[in-house]
Amino acid sequence: MGAYDVVVAGGGHNGLVAAAYLAKAGRRVLVLERQDHTGGLAISARPFPGVDVRLSRYSYLVSLLPSKIVKDLGLDLELRRRRYASYTPKGRTGLLVDGGDAERTRRSFLEVTGSEADHTAWQDFYAMVARTARVLAPTLLEPLPTAAQVERLVGARAWGELFARPIGRTVDERFGDDTVRGVVLTDALIGTFADPATDLLANRCFLYHVIGDGTGEWNVPVGGMGAVSGALETAARRAGAEIRTGAEVVGISPSGEVTFRTDSAEHTVTGGHVLVNLPPAVLDKVLGRTPEPPEGAQLKVNMVLSRLPRLKDGTVDPRAAFSGTFHINEGRDQLARAHAQAAAGEIPELPPAEVYCHSLTDPSILGPELRGRAETLTLFGLHMPARLFRKNPDQAREEALRATFASINAVLAEPLEDCILRAPDGTLCVEAKTPVDLENDAGLPGGHIFHRDLSWPYGDEGGWGVETGHERVLLCGAGARRGGGVSGIPGHNAAMALLS
Ligand SMILES: Cc1cc2nc3c(=O)[nH]c(=O)nc-3n(C[C@H](O)[C@H](O)[C@H](O)COP(=O)(O)OP(=O)(O)OC[C@H]3O[C@@H](n4cnc5c(N)ncnc54)[C@H](O)[C@@H]3O)c2cc1C
């Protein structure tokens, strides 16, 4: 033990990125991780006894991880593109956005919306978004730009529509159809409890969902999220970083002393710098400051199916519909109603959610016995704030799950329950995690998936967006500016703040 150049508190994927960069640069680095494994929210798990499937337990898709980080660290990682971006059932039809067939997408818009207008608006809007992504993404790996610099970079039109006024207003002005509006707006609401008509927090969430690596494309990590963290852990160890699991950080001093607890004892090490991968509310606690816990707002459900369910829409193959983002009751008005109900303390009557079948894109997550006989299904439910689950967590989880299944079943031709695989012990392969579960299982304050509300990717304070007010203590996790999501960006930026 003793003295290190850098102690990294927390071995999530961002802590591993920071450790890998710093160790590669010759620094003596120690990573301290509370759990018995690294990866934090970017892990794979086998949640159902006797069922050989590796599910991305929390995060599941990668967009924000810059190819520069993959290259710099020599990561052995495949991020596989999905041909179908999304499918949104509407009555007996549905909107299919097919990345491999522009004409089919156009026809689908025509059928669902009844005119060419929203398809043209879609192309125009996403061309503007694509231009914004191309110029903004490279800045995420540089010292923090100011608002004025970003405004100049993206241009007045994109600045006005994406940054300066609520994204809900932009979407209402550009698109006429409620389904299309909802498809656009979900990117503003993932893991974010906000009203996009009034709250610019939704704009921030939207930006992070559309600018990843300059394309905004969301890809499936082959082997699941565990493969991402696994590749990062390998890179960090290969570069010489020391990683200690089962080590809970309980104290950090501004002078670089880190106290941590293992099974047997309490230890203290000193770092020239301490990089903090912990959520800011946990950092406040270990620094002895009063934490301001954030509030997460999602329901994550992991499932294994014996087969994909039938659709009401006979013209689309379920394998196409489920391989992209399958939107469930996420029309603009449905989203607004669900937000209002949740804000009033009720579980939404028809919870908006999206599901994804990753085994269609990456069958390697299924064991050999299950390949061709089972599929995975991941559900991410919106507008399920932690406050709904505080009083009676188990009962509220059951209620939320019941409402969510009713919501899915409303858009399918058969109940989803009929398609769920049973584990050898007879139980259904369904695992649900509320924000309160994430707080208890993953140590995530408020169950907030981005550690705290996402920040603008610019600021007037200078630096790298990782500063904490203590010179020797820097954030290197999702709670930093330009953090949030599986990106490695705050890990990279904290390392650069030390190396530059
Ligand atoms: C359900 C869910 C779905 C998501 N889906 C996606 C997605 O598809 N795509 C995407 O890009 N993002 C997604 N996210 C968000 C993304 O997973 C996170 O924002 C990101 O993984 C955070 O990474 P991190 O390394 O900064 O922090 P974390 O992964 O939270 O890592 C922090 C680490 O610190 C450890 N730790 C905590 N306290 C202590 C302590 N006292 N001492 C030592 N160690 C400690 C933790 O155990 C953990 O390993 C999702 C998140 C959730 C929860």
The ligand as a MOL file (V3000), in Angstrom:
LIG
                    3D

  0  0  0     0  0            999 V3000
M  V30 BEGIN CTAB
M  V30 COUNTS 53 58 0 0 0
M  V30 BEGIN ATOM
M  V30 1 C -30.6470 0.7430 -15.7480 0
M  V30 2 C -29.6050 1.5560 -16.4600 0
M  V30 3 C -29.5550 1.5710 -17.8330 0
M  V30 4 C -28.6110 2.3520 -18.4940 0
M  V30 5 N -28.5150 2.2670 -19.8420 0
M  V30 6 C -27.5040 2.8840 -20.4800 0
M  V30 7 C -27.2140 2.5990 -21.8380 0
M  V30 8 O -27.8240 1.7290 -22.4550 0
M  V30 9 N -26.2020 3.2820 -22.4280 0
M  V30 10 C -25.4520 4.2190 -21.7480 0
M  V30 11 O -24.5750 4.8350 -22.3570 0
M  V30 12 N -25.6790 4.4650 -20.4430 0
M  V30 13 C -26.6470 3.7960 -19.7860 0
M  V30 14 N -26.8150 3.9590 -18.4440 0
M  V30 15 C -25.9690 4.9420 -17.7240 0
M  V30 16 C -24.5630 4.4220 -17.5190 0
M  V30 17 O -24.5750 3.0580 -17.2030 0
M  V30 18 C -23.8480 5.1700 -16.4020 0
M  V30 19 O -24.0550 6.5560 -16.4930 0
M  V30 20 C -22.3550 4.8750 -16.4470 0
M  V30 21 O -22.1320 3.4820 -16.5490 0
M  V30 22 C -21.6660 5.4270 -15.2280 0
M  V30 23 O -20.3220 4.9890 -15.2450 0
M  V30 24 P -19.3000 5.4510 -14.1500 0
M  V30 25 O -18.0690 4.6530 -14.3480 0
M  V30 26 O -19.1690 6.9170 -14.1650 0
M  V30 27 O -19.9950 5.0900 -12.7650 0
M  V30 28 P -20.4770 3.6960 -12.1580 0
M  V30 29 O -20.6850 2.6950 -13.2020 0
M  V30 30 O -21.6340 4.0150 -11.2570 0
M  V30 31 O -19.2510 3.2460 -11.3020 0
M  V30 32 C -18.9880 3.7490 -10.0100 0
M  V30 33 C -18.2300 2.6840 -9.2900 0
M  V30 34 O -17.9110 3.1410 -7.9730 0
M  V30 35 C -18.1310 2.0810 -7.0750 0
M  V30 36 N -18.3480 2.6600 -5.7540 0
M  V30 37 C -19.4330 3.3390 -5.2940 0
M  V30 38 N -19.2270 3.7340 -4.0300 0
M  V30 39 C -17.9930 3.3070 -3.7020 0
M  V30 40 C -17.1890 3.4440 -2.5370 0
M  V30 41 N -17.6220 4.0840 -1.4570 0
M  V30 42 N -15.9510 2.8930 -2.5380 0
M  V30 43 C -15.4620 2.2410 -3.6420 0
M  V30 44 N -16.1900 2.0900 -4.7550 0
M  V30 45 C -17.4240 2.6220 -4.7930 0
M  V30 46 C -19.3370 1.3850 -7.6170 0
M  V30 47 O -19.4640 0.0790 -7.0970 0
M  V30 48 C -19.0350 1.4070 -9.1030 0
M  V30 49 O -18.2850 0.3040 -9.5100 0
M  V30 50 C -27.7220 3.1500 -17.7510 0
M  V30 51 C -27.7250 3.0930 -16.3650 0
M  V30 52 C -28.6590 2.3000 -15.7190 0
M  V30 53 C -28.6430 2.2420 -14.2180 0
M  V30 END ATOM
M  V30 BEGIN BOND
M  V30 1 1 1 2
M  V30 2 1 2 3
M  V30 3 2 2 52
M  V30 4 2 3 4
M  V30 5 1 4 5
M  V30 6 1 4 50
M  V30 7 2 5 6
M  V30 8 1 6 7
M  V30 9 1 6 13
M  V30 10 2 7 8
M  V30 11 1 7 9
M  V30 12 1 9 10
M  V30 13 2 10 11
M  V30 14 1 10 12
M  V30 15 2 12 13
M  V30 16 1 13 14
M  V30 17 1 14 15
M  V30 18 1 14 50
M  V30 19 1 15 16
M  V30 20 1 16 17
M  V30 21 1 16 18
M  V30 22 1 18 19
M  V30 23 1 18 20
M  V30 24 1 20 21
M  V30 25 1 20 22
M  V30 26 1 22 23
M  V30 27 1 23 24
M  V30 28 2 24 25
M  V30 29 1 24 26
M  V30 30 1 24 27
M  V30 31 1 27 28
M  V30 32 2 28 29
M  V30 33 1 28 30
M  V30 34 1 28 31
M  V30 35 1 31 32
M  V30 36 1 32 33
M  V30 37 1 33 34
M  V30 38 1 33 48
M  V30 39 1 34 35
M  V30 40 1 35 36
M  V30 41 1 35 46
M  V30 42 1 36 37
M  V30 43 1 36 45
M  V30 44 2 37 38
M  V30 45 1 38 39
M  V30 46 1 39 40
M  V30 47 2 39 45
M  V30 48 1 40 41
M  V30 49 2 40 42
M  V30 50 1 42 43
M  V30 51 2 43 44
M  V30 52 1 44 45
M  V30 53 1 46 47
M  V30 54 1 46 48
M  V30 55 1 48 49
M  V30 56 2 50 51
M  V30 57 1 51 52
M  V30 58 1 52 53
M  V30 END BOND
M  V30 END CTAB
M  END
